[in-house]
């Protein structure tokens, strides 16, 4: 299989360094990772040959990268929960404070800040509920499936039916967050603060960009690795 035949999600799942190339060309690798490189390039008007060339250079370069695909499902769930969920819980309240402050100080000259604050506030609220559903419903069932596989025991029915149901819901919510952050990036000119930005303004934009980067990796691991593996494992256990 050539790089043109693989989906964007598969390419990044094999080597996360590819995410930097996709980000450079504004190609969504997390929420829309189910497209092939050719499909994405045609849709977004990118030079497919240049993108492929840069991806191949990454593949030939040395460098350590974490192979999340090789991790067992319960370890992936633990990693997402203890790394990315904790990141959101820790950083979102601080970012909200900073964004609120710069709205008050700079909002009259930069009215787009009010929309940025509103979008991020919605994101923080929805992500909190989203993470709770993963931690209380989806991830516990992932661990049950892993226990069933290890013990060769019968998988007991879940209250939500197939694991496909919560997975579909989580992916839909990921799409909403992806769209929100595309809008935030647009409003902030890709997190470029203006010349009159104070230190809080600058820190807030840097934190917003870091938050988006972490969220992209978070969604990528779930959409392109954890969720497909969970769906496949359930099929195996049900047969």
Secondary structure, DSSP 8 states (H G I E B T S, - for coil): --TTTSBHHHHHHH-TTHHHHHHHTT---STTTTSBHHHHHHHHT--HHHHHHHHHHHHHS------GGGS-HHHHHHHIIIIIIHHHHHHHHHHHHHHHHHHHHHTTT-THHHHHHHHHHHHHHHHHHHHHHIIIIIHHHHHHHHHHHHHT-----BTTBSHHHHHHHHHHHHHHHHHHHHHHHHHTTTT---TT--HHHHHHHHHHHHHHHHHHHHHHHIIIIIHHHHHHHHHHHH-
